[in-house]
């Protein structure tokens, strides 16, 4: 029976730490959450939200690796506006998934620093759901979001989750590829997870 749902805003996490020169081990993050809340993997639903460009092999490999680590992955192609701007967030998708799951969980973990999720945290709290925020550092996490959540965990303090990227690029040939991105462009794309892999990004 699912007791806890974890919603990972991968775009926000990746952008924040890549600017600082760090990669993120999502397998270590998953292990930490299971241990911190003293739950088995059968009691926790892990969902990652990942936008990508069709020619961005690194991000497509990340999508595949997350699925093999045991995350349900919801992804979509990044849209480019006529003015050159990019639509690279998945706020609506994450919010919809959290609202739909709110009937079945008593605790939600939101992994992001984005203030756009303040209304979602407020909604879940009003429904009696406990909300824990794991943010990518205090300087990169909305103060309003921290205030709205029941608990805040600084991702920078979690052991083994971050690693310096300089001189340690991932060997993508070791990441299984599941041909997750078809030629036709779907509005949303989902992957079910499998066993954990020791892969960092």
C-alpha positions, -999 to 999 in steps of 0.1 A, spaced: 0 0 0 14 34 -10 19 57 20 42 83 5 45 99 -30 77 117 -41 75 143 -69 109 153 -84 111 185 -105 142 173 -124 145 205 -145 147 227 -114 172 203 -96 194 199 -127 196 236 -136 204 246 -100 233 221 -94 247 222 -129 252 260 -125 272 251 -94 292 224 -112 276 194 -95 259 163 -108 230 146 -89 227 109 -79 190 102 -80 196 67 -68 212 80 -36 183 105 -32 158 76 -35 177 55 -9 179 85 15 141 90 13 134 54 20 158 53 49 147 87 63 110 78 64 117 42 74 96 28 45 100 0 20 101 7 -17 66 -9 -20 52 19 3 66 48 -17 58 60 -52 87 79 -69 78 101 -98 102 122 -118 92 150 -143 117 155 -171 115 178 -201 139 171 -230 150 181 -265 148 153 -291 185 157 -300 196 159 -263 211 125 -258 223 132 -223 188 141 -211 173 111 -228 198 89 -211 188 105 -178 152 96 -185 161 60 -192 183 57 -161 156 72 -138 132 46 -150 157 18 -143 163 32 -108 126 28 -99 111 61 -108 80 65 -128 91 91 -154 68 116 -170 85 135 -198 77 158 -226 95 175 -255 107 211 -248 87 236 -268 103 266 -285 82 297 -289 84 319 -320 103 345 -300 130 320 -293 120 313 -257 117 278 -244 90 261 -223 111 237 -202 91 233 -170 65 206 -161 46 225 -134 12 216 -147 20 179 -151 35 176 -116 6 195 -100 -20 174 -118 -2 141 -107 0 153 -71 -37 163 -70 -48 130 -85 -27 110 -60 -39 131 -30 -68 107 -24 -44 78 -17 -15 92 3 -10 108 37 24 122 30 40 139 0 77 148 -7 83 176 -32 118 179 -46 122 214 -60 129 250 -51 103 265 -74 79 290 -58 53 281 -84 44 251 -63 33 271 -32 -4 267 -42 1 230 -46 17 226 -11 -11 247 3 -38 225 -14 -22 193 -1 -19 207 34 -55 217 35 -64 181 26 -45 169 57 -15 156 37 19 162 53 43 178 29 81 176 31 101 198 9 135 187 -3 151 219 -18 183 224 -38 199 246 -12 185 275 8 198 301 -16 180 283 -45 148 273 -27 118 297 -23 114 309 12 77 310 8 78 273 -2 98 264 28 73 282 51 44 265 35 58 229 39 56 210 71 93 200 69 123 212 49 154 192 40 184 208 23 194 186 -5 230 198 -1 231 181 33 220 147 20 251 123 19 263 111 -15 236 128 -36 259 155 -51 292 151 -68 315 175 -86 311 172 -123 346 184 -133 366 155 -145 339 130 -138 316 127 -167 292 98 -169 299 69 -193 266 68 -211 274 36 -229 269 19 -195 234 33 -191 208 9 -206 188 25 -233 151 15 -236 143 33 -268 120 55 -247 116 83 -272 96 74 -303 97 92 -336 61 104 -332 59 132 -306 34 123 -278 20 149 -254 33 129 -224 55 99 -221 58 75 -191 82 49 -180 78 24 -152 109 18 -130 129 -13 -124 159 -21 -102 183 5 -89 214 13 -108 244 31 -94 243 59 -119 250 96 -114 242 126 -135 
